[in-house]
């Protein structure tokens, strides 16, 4: 009997194990199903929120579109033929090449004369020159966008781009409700930021609201409004791709701190608003970077905080008054290791003063070689930051700087002046010091691949250094692929300091160069007739 009972016990236990396994499998499958079911519900909730995002876009459109306008602009002269462009040739040249050599940008299909785009806005079969024949001064027609930022009774103020409205002889504004308002008046333009303000007379207008561009972060949703290729009432969306971009669009005197976006922006969008998900204007669409002429994923907008300052000045005064120091500067980060080695500065952020111009607010306050590290108690990292901040300050304001000078920190207070319209004229007043003996070659700089001479009247006039010979050492020859050439030195450059020591003749400069440590970077201070003064870092021969 005992063996039988044992077998039965094994069978019973085995049956229990199978039941337990089956039960466990069921529980596991139920758990998996519950998770899958929960995932489906969660995904449905997420899709519902995605639908909510679509409603955000729709509502932003309803909020912003009544404030967006289309501008049709006539400008006298400067273009061959009566060509209708989404914005003017000068801006187009910055993006589209001139492959056929006719002096005009090669525009994509649908871009140029009216006959190029028969199916689109402005289409037709008239592509002839305006009366007067080819080669003369003709009328240019263009189209762009703008945004109503303020109304007062039946007067409205539109913010747009300078390259859209600047130099206009006639502006026709098409409102969102289809009304055409003629005789738009340009109150003021600012080429340095590419902004302009246009005034119109009309009733029943809704202004847009300003947003805070300082609150933008990379990845934020944004929407761009305008009239690309003349298609009024267009809206695109994307994200902020980058902030504080310098695109080289506005030239050396321009103030660039663009918002880079991937929202499609095309010619004709210029001057339209860039808005956030609250329907607030955080930028003004200005330009695209393109190899083909069409949008390629990179658009630029002027930040609203910069535009707001310019808008107020143009509306009230017709011009922008900016604060000004009167210096030539560069980012420390461009040559951080060399600046650290030659000037003893430990950081990588800051702004190096290359030159102070004569009879400016910086005269006697700042000096070449100063590194600006703080401005009104806030860290200074870049030239862009320093320039934009000072430009937005009122002339007469007190500016407190902290600078690194000759191995130690120093506090400097400067009363800002008013920025002149033409900065190049001011730079021409640099006034190199006069005097000096006749020219005499000194070849102690041969190791660097250059020859020096003490300035004479002949050499000074030859290299555009003035009628009187300045003090220093003129570079008369630079050998190709030499250390001097690699550092960017050129014949006609005037060396006035070597390793921080002032030199007045070629001999002094040669002696100072000969005494310098050949294993370390050599710091030169150089002036030229065309390019102002600058620091030059010459790498030692061992680093060639």
C-alpha positions in Angstrom: 0.0 0.0 0.0 2.7 2.5 0.8 4.2 2.5 -2.7 0.8 3.1 -4.3 0.1 6.0 -1.9 3.4 7.5 -2.9 2.6 7.4 -6.6 -0.7 9.0 -6.0 1.0 11.7 -4.0 3.4 12.3 -6.9 0.5 12.5 -9.4 -1.5 14.9 -7.2 1.6 17.1 -6.8 2.2 17.0 -10.5 -1.4 18.0 -11.2 -1.0 20.9 -8.8 2.1 22.1 -10.5 0.4 22.1 -13.9 -2.5 24.0 -12.5 -0.2 26.5 -10.9 1.7 27.0 -14.2 -1.5 27.5 -16.1 -2.7 30.0 -13.5 0.6 31.9 -13.6 0.5 32.1 -17.4 -3.0 33.5 -17.3 -2.1 36.1 -14.7 1.0 37.1 -16.8 -1.1 37.4 -20.0 -3.7 39.4 -18.2 -1.0 41.7 -16.9 0.4 42.1 -20.4 -3.0 42.8 -21.8 -3.7 45.4 -19.0 -0.5 47.1 -19.9 -1.2 47.2 -23.6 -4.7 48.4 -22.9 -3.3 51.1 -20.7 -0.8 52.1 -23.3 -3.6 52.4 -25.9 -5.5 54.7 -23.6 -2.4 56.7 -22.8 -1.7 57.1 -26.5 -5.2 58.1 -27.2 -4.8 60.8 -24.5 -1.6 61.9 -26.2 -3.3 62.0 -29.6 -6.1 64.1 -28.0 -3.4 66.5 -26.8 -1.9 66.5 -30.3 -5.3 67.6 -31.5 -5.2 70.3 -28.9 -1.9 71.4 -30.4 -3.7 71.8 -33.7 -6.3 73.9 -32.0 -3.5 76.1 -30.6 -2.2 76.7 -34.2 -5.7 77.4 -35.4 -6.4 79.9 -32.5 -3.0 81.6 -33.0 -3.9 82.1 -36.7 -7.2 83.7 -35.7 -5.5 86.0 -33.2 -2.6 87.1 -35.4 -4.0 87.2 -39.0 -6.1 90.3 -38.6 -2.9 92.3 -37.8 -0.8 91.0 -40.7 -0.7 93.1 -43.9 0.7 92.8 -47.4 2.8 95.7 -48.7 3.1 96.5 -52.4 6.0 98.9 -52.8 7.3 101.1 -55.7 10.8 102.3 -55.7 12.3 104.7 -58.2 15.5 103.7 -60.1 18.1 101.1 -59.5 16.6 98.2 -61.5 16.6 97.4 -65.2 13.0 96.7 -66.3 9.8 96.7 -64.4 10.5 93.6 -62.3 8.2 92.6 -59.5 10.3 91.2 -56.6 9.4 89.8 -53.2 12.1 92.0 -51.8 14.8 94.3 -53.2 17.8 93.3 -55.2 20.3 94.2 -52.5 18.9 91.7 -50.1 18.4 89.1 -52.8 22.1 89.3 -53.7 23.0 88.1 -50.2 21.3 84.8 -50.8 21.1 84.1 -54.6 24.2 84.0 -56.8 24.7 85.9 -60.0 25.8 83.1 -62.3 25.1 84.9 -65.6 27.1 88.0 -64.7 24.4 90.5 -65.4 24.8 92.2 -62.0 21.5 90.9 -60.7 20.6 87.8 -58.5 19.5 84.7 -60.4 16.0 84.2 -59.1 14.2 80.9 -59.0 11.2 80.1 -61.1 8.3 82.4 -60.3 10.6 85.0 -58.8 11.6 87.5 -61.4 9.7 89.3 -64.2 6.0 89.0 -64.1 6.0 86.7 -67.1 8.0 84.1 -65.1 5.0 83.1 -63.0 1.8 83.2 -65.0 -0.1 81.0 -62.6 0.8 82.8 -59.4 0.2 86.3 -57.9 1.2 89.1 -60.3 1.2 86.6 -63.2 0.9 87.9 -66.7 2.6 88.0 -70.1 4.3 91.4 -69.7 8.0 91.0 -69.1 9.3 94.1 -71.1 11.3 97.0 -69.8 9.5 100.1 -68.4 9.3 103.0 -70.8 12.7 104.6 -71.3 14.6 101.7 -72.8 17.1 99.4 -71.3 20.0 100.6 -69.2 18.4 103.6 -67.6 16.8 104.2 -64.2 13.6 102.3 -63.9 10.9 101.8 -61.4 11.1 98.7 -59.1 8.1 97.0 -57.8 8.2 94.7 -54.7 6.0 92.9 -52.3 6.5 92.2 -48.6 4.7 91.8 -45.3 4.2 93.8 -42.2 2.3 93.7 -38.9 0.1 96.3 -37.3 1.6 97.0 -33.8 -0.4 100.0 -32.7 -3.5 102.0 -33.5 -4.6 105.4 -32.4 -8.0 106.4 -33.7 -8.0 105.9 -37.4 -4.1 105.9 -37.6 -2.2 102.6 -37.6 1.5 101.9 -37.3 3.0 98.9 -39.2 6.3 97.4 -38.5 8.2 95.9 -41.5 11.7 95.5 -42.9 13.8 98.3 -44.2 14.6 96.3 -47.3 10.8 96.1 -48.0 9.7 99.8 -47.3 13.0 101.7 -47.4 13.2 104.2 -50.3 9.6 103.6 -51.3 8.0 106.2 -53.5 4.6 104.6 -53.1 3.2 102.0 -50.7 -0.2 100.2 -51.0 -1.2 98.2 -47.9 -3.6 95.3 -48.3 -5.3 94.4 -45.0 -6.4 91.0 -43.8 -10.0 91.8 -44.7 -9.1 92.6 -48.3 -9.2 96.4 -48.0 -6.5 98.2 -50.0 -5.1 101.3 -48.3 -3.1 103.6 -50.5 -0.6 106.3 -49.7 1.2 104.4 -46.9 3.8 106.8 -45.3 7.2 105.7 -44.2 7.9 107.3 -40.8 11.4 106.1 -40.5 13.9 103.3 -41.5 16.9 101.7 -39.8 19.2 99.9 -42.1 21.4 98.8 -39.2 18.6 96.4 -38.0 16.7 96.3 -41.3 13.5 97.7 -39.8 11.0 100.3 -40.9 7.7 101.8 -39.7 4.8 102.6 -42.0 1.8 104.7 -41.1 -1.7 104.3 -42.7 -5.1 105.8 -42.2 -7.9 103.2 -41.7 -10.6 102.2 -39.2 -11.5 98.9 -37.6 -8.0 97.6 -37.2 -6.6 95.2 -34.6 -3.0 95.5 -33.5 -0.8 92.6 -32.5 0.7 92.2 -29.1 4.4 92.2 -28.3 6.0 89.1 -26.8 9.3 88.7 -24.9 11.9 87.3 -27.2 14.2 86.8 -24.2 11.9 84.0 -23.0 12.5 82.0 -26.2 14.4 78.8 -26.0 15.7 76.4 -28.6 12.9 74.0 -29.4 10.0 76.4 -28.8 7.1 76.2 -31.2 6.8 79.4 -33.4 4.7 80.4 -36.4 5.6 82.7 -39.2 3.0 84.9 -41.0 3.2 86.9 -44.2 2.8 86.9 -48.0 5.3 84.5 -49.5 5.6 85.0 -53.3 2.6 87.3 -52.9 0.2 84.7 -51.4 -1.5 86.9 -48.8 -2.6 85.3 -45.5 0.0 82.5 -45.4 1.0 80.8 -42.1 3.8 78.3 -41.4 5.0 76.7 -38.2 8.2 75.2 -36.8 10.6 75.5 -33.9 13.3 77.8 -32.7 16.5 76.3 -34.2 19.0 78.7 -32.5 19.2 82.1 -30.9 21.6 85.0 -31.2 22.7 84.2 -34.7 24.9 86.5 -36.7 24.3 85.8 -40.4 26.4 88.6 -41.9 23.4 90.1 -43.6 23.5 93.6 -42.4 27.2 94.4 -42.8 29.8 95.5 -40.3 27.7 98.3 -38.9 24.6 96.2 -38.5 23.1 94.8 -35.3 22.4 91.1 -35.7 21.1 88.8 -33.0 18.7 86.7 -35.1 16.3 84.0 -34.1 17.0 81.1 -36.4 13.9 79.1 -37.2 12.9 76.1 -39.4 9.4 77.4 -40.0 9.3 77.9 -43.8 10.1 81.6 -44.6 10.2 82.6 -48.3 10.6 85.9 -50.2 7.5 87.9 -49.5 7.5 86.8 -45.8 9.9 89.6 -45.1 8.5 92.0 -42.5 5.8 89.6 -41.3 5.6 88.6 -37.6 7.1 85.5 -36.0 4.8 84.6 -33.1 4.8 82.2 -30.1 2.0 79.8 -29.1 0.3 82.7 -27.2 -0.1 84.7 -30.4 2.5 87.3 -29.3 5.0 88.8 -31.7 8.5 87.5 -30.8 10.2 88.4 -34.0 10.1 90.0 -37.4 10.8 87.7 -40.4 13.8 89.0 -42.3 15.8 86.6 -44.4 16.5 83.1 -45.5 19.7 81.3 -46.1 19.4 79.4 -49.4 21.5 77.9 -52.1 18.6 77.3 -54.5 16.5 80.4 -53.9 13.8 78.4 -52.1 13.5 77.7 -48.4 16.1 75.2 -47.1 15.3 75.0 -43.4 17.0 78.2 -42.2 15.2 81.4 -41.7 16.1 84.4 -39.6 13.9 86.8 -37.6 14.8 90.0 -35.7 14.0 89.4 -31.9 11.0 91.4 -30.7 13.0 93.0 -27.8 15.3 94.6 -30.3 12.5 95.4 -32.8 10.4 97.0 -30.0 13.2 99.5 -29.2 13.7 100.4 -32.9 10.0 100.6 -33.6 9.4 103.1 -30.8 12.3 105.3 -32.0 11.2 105.3 -35.6 7.5 105.9 -34.8 8.3 108.8 -32.4 11.4 110.4 -34.0 11.8 108.9 -37.4 15.3 107.7 -36.5 17.2 105.6 -34.0 19.5 107.2 -31.5 22.1 104.8 -30.1 24.6 104.8 -27.3 28.2 104.6 -28.4 31.7 104.0 -27.0 34.1 104.5 -29.9 36.2 101.4 -29.9 37.2 98.5 -32.2 36.7 95.2 -30.4 36.9 91.4 -30.9 35.8 88.3 -29.0 38.4 86.8 -26.6 37.1 83.4 -27.6 38.5 83.8 -31.1 42.1 83.7 -29.9 41.6 82.6 -26.3 44.8 80.6 -26.0 47.0 83.2 -27.6 45.4 86.0 -25.5 46.0 84.0 -22.3 49.6 83.4 -23.2 50.5 86.9 -24.3 48.3 89.0 -22.0 48.0 86.7 -19.0 44.2 86.6 -19.1 42.8 83.4 -17.6 39.3 83.3 -19.0 37.8 82.5 -22.4 34.9 84.9 -22.3 35.1 88.7 -22.7 35.8 91.4 -25.3 39.3 92.6 -26.3 39.7 96.3 -27.0 41.7 96.5 -30.2 41.6 100.3 -30.7 40.0 103.4 -29.2 39.1 106.2 -31.7 40.1 109.8 -31.2 37.7 112.2 -29.6 35.1 109.6 -28.6 33.7 108.5 -25.2 36.3 105.8 -24.9 39.2 108.2 -25.3 41.3 108.3 -22.1 39.1 105.7 -20.5 39.8 102.5 -22.4 43.0 101.5 -24.0 44.1 98.8 -26.5 44.7 95.5 -24.7 41.9 96.0 -22.2 39.6 93.0 -21.9 36.0 93.9 -20.9 34.6 91.3 -18.6 31.6 93.0 -17.0 29.1 95.7 -18.0 26.9 97.3 -15.3 27.5 94.3 -13.1 26.7 91.7 -15.7 29.2 89.3 -17.3 30.3 90.2 -20.8 30.9 87.2 -23.1 30.8 88.5 -26.7 31.2 91.5 -28.9 27.6 91.0 -30.1 26.3 91.2 -26.5 28.3 94.4 -25.7 27.4 96.2 -29.0 23.7 95.4 -28.8 23.5 96.4 -25.2 25.3 99.7 -25.6 23.4 100.6 -28.8 20.1 100.2 -26.9 21.2 102.6 -24.2 20.5 106.3 -24.2 23.4 108.7 -25.1 24.5 110.3 -21.9 24.0 107.2 -19.8 26.7 106.1 -17.4 28.3 102.8 -18.3 30.3 100.9 -15.7 32.8 98.4 -17.0 35.2 96.0 -15.4 38.3 95.4 -17.5 41.3 93.2 -17.2 44.3 95.5 -17.8 48.0 94.7 -17.5 47.4 91.7 -15.2 44.8 93.1 -12.9 41.1 94.0 -12.8 40.1 97.7 -13.1 36.8 99.6 -12.9 36.0 102.1 -15.6 33.1 104.5 -15.9 32.2 106.0 -19.2 29.5 108.5 -20.3 28.1 107.1 -23.5 28.0 109.4 -26.6 25.6 109.3 -29.5 26.5 106.9 -32.3 27.3 108.7 -35.6 25.5 107.7 -38.7 28.7 106.7 -40.5 31.1 104.9 -38.3 33.7 104.5 -41.1 34.3 108.2 -41.1 35.0 108.1 -37.4 37.4 105.2 -37.8 39.3 107.4 -40.3 40.1 109.8 -37.4 42.4 107.3 -35.7 45.3 109.8 -36.1 48.5 107.8 -36.1 51.2 109.6 -34.2 53.5 111.6 -36.5 57.2 112.1 -36.6 60.1 109.8 -37.1 63.4 109.6 -38.9 64.0 108.7 -42.5 63.4 105.1 -43.7 66.1 102.6 -42.8 65.7 98.8 -43.4 66.0 96.6 -40.4 66.2 92.8 -41.1 66.0 91.4 -37.6 62.5 90.3 -38.3 63.6 88.0 -41.1 63.0 85.0 -38.9 59.3 85.8 -39.0 59.4 86.2 -42.8 59.0 90.0 -43.0 61.1 93.1 -43.6 60.7 96.3 -41.7 61.5 99.9 -42.4 61.3 103.1 -40.3 58.5 105.3 -41.8 59.3 108.0 -44.3 57.0 110.5 -46.0 57.2 108.4 -49.1 56.4 105.1 -47.4 53.6 106.7 -45.4 51.9 108.1 -48.5 52.5 104.8 -50.4 50.7 102.8 -47.8 48.0 105.3 -46.9 49.3 106.1 -43.5 48.9 109.9 -43.9 51.1 112.7 -45.2 53.3 112.8 -42.2 55.4 109.7 -41.3 54.0 107.9 -38.2 56.1 106.3 -35.5 56.7 102.6 -35.6 58.0 100.0 -38.1 56.4 99.6 -41.5 56.3 96.1 -43.0 57.7 96.4 -46.5 57.7 92.7 -47.5 56.1 89.5 -46.3 57.3 86.1 -47.5 54.6 83.6 -48.6 53.9 80.8 -46.1 56.0 82.5 -43.4 55.0 83.0 -39.8 54.2 86.6 -40.6 52.0 85.6 -43.5 50.2 83.0 -41.5 49.4 85.6 -38.9 47.8 87.8 -41.5 50.4 90.5 -41.7 50.7 92.5 -44.9 53.0 95.0 -46.5 51.9 98.5 -45.3 51.0 97.3 -41.8 52.6 99.5 -39.2 53.9 97.8 -36.0 53.6 100.1 -33.0 54.0 97.6 -30.2 56.0 94.4 -29.8 55.1 92.2 -26.8 53.4 95.2 -25.1 56.3 97.5 -25.6 55.9 100.6 -27.8 58.3 100.9 -30.7 58.9 104.0 -32.8 61.4 102.8 -35.4 62.3 99.7 -37.4 65.4 99.1 -35.3 63.4 99.2 -32.0 60.8 96.8 -33.5 63.6 94.5 -34.7 65.4 94.5 -31.4 62.2 93.7 -29.5 61.4 90.8 -31.9 64.9 89.5 -31.5 64.6 89.5 -27.7 61.2 87.7 -27.7 61.1 84.1 -26.6 61.2 82.1 -29.9 59.2 79.3 -28.4 56.2 81.5 -27.5 53.5 83.3 -29.4 54.6 86.9 -30.2 52.0 89.7 -29.7 52.2 92.6 -32.1 50.0 95.7 -32.2 49.5 96.8 -35.8 47.8 99.7 -37.6 47.0 100.0 -41.3 45.7 102.7 -43.6 42.5 100.8 -44.4 41.8 98.4 -41.5 42.4 100.4 -38.3 44.4 98.9 -35.5 44.5 95.3 -34.3 46.4 92.8 -32.3 48.2 90.1 -34.3 49.4 86.9 -32.7 52.5 85.4 -34.5 53.1 81.8 -33.8 56.7 80.7 -33.2 58.6 79.0 -36.0 58.4 75.7 -34.1 54.6 75.7 -34.5 54.6 76.2 -38.2 
